[in-house]
């Protein structure tokens, strides 16, 4: 029997994998789309100071997902070709030298949404396992990271470090070193310029507060040794983050 992969959709809800979401894989469709947009801007289809079509319109035109459009726009913003104005849209800021710009985005790692979807699948199962394997000493370390998140709510870097440690401690509590290595590797990949820029737009104090509440629910499920609740809480947390990052700029 064929296995149908369920992935979070652009609004953060779960939906069957489609041809469009499949294009978000290792072929880096957002990089190809950024290159196409560079060419169109250089050819004058989109002029200096002009607002680009909506994410939905671009997704339909190029037959990609809206999250792929989001990543491509971030890539172009990093090159200084466009400017993202929250609540207004995306505007062309460079045209005359665009033709000299590289027709690719020098980002070798996965895009933010590709990475978050992978984390959603993998870390949800890890949380389920951890609920059954964790020791009291593991809970102490997980709770310590949770406390650090709360105490550093107004310090983005410190809060992010505690957030990462929270997830690593959960993986560590499974007693499986491979799972810990996987989570460590996924977090390490969330350091590229595209990821950093998208966080600049969407990582707010409100998002940190919501994430802390999510983590409290995950911890509660681990404390109760409830693998089903732990899986659901971790999935809901990461799907919510995907939904936050996928909100339209206009």
Buried (B, 14 or more C-beta within 10 A) or exposed (E): EEEEEEBBBBEBEEEEEEEBBEBBEEEBBBBBBBBBBBBEBBEEEBEEEEBBBBBEEBBEEBEBBBBBBBBBBBBBBBBEBBBBEEEEBBBBBBBEEBEEBEEEBEBEBBBBBBBBBBBBBBBBBBBBBBBEBBEEEBBEBBBBBBEBBBEBBEEBEBBBBBBBBBBBBBBBBBBBEEBBEBBBEBBEBBEBBBBBBBBEBBBEEEBBEBBBEBBBBBBEBBBEEBBEBBBBBBBBBBBBBBBBBBEEBE
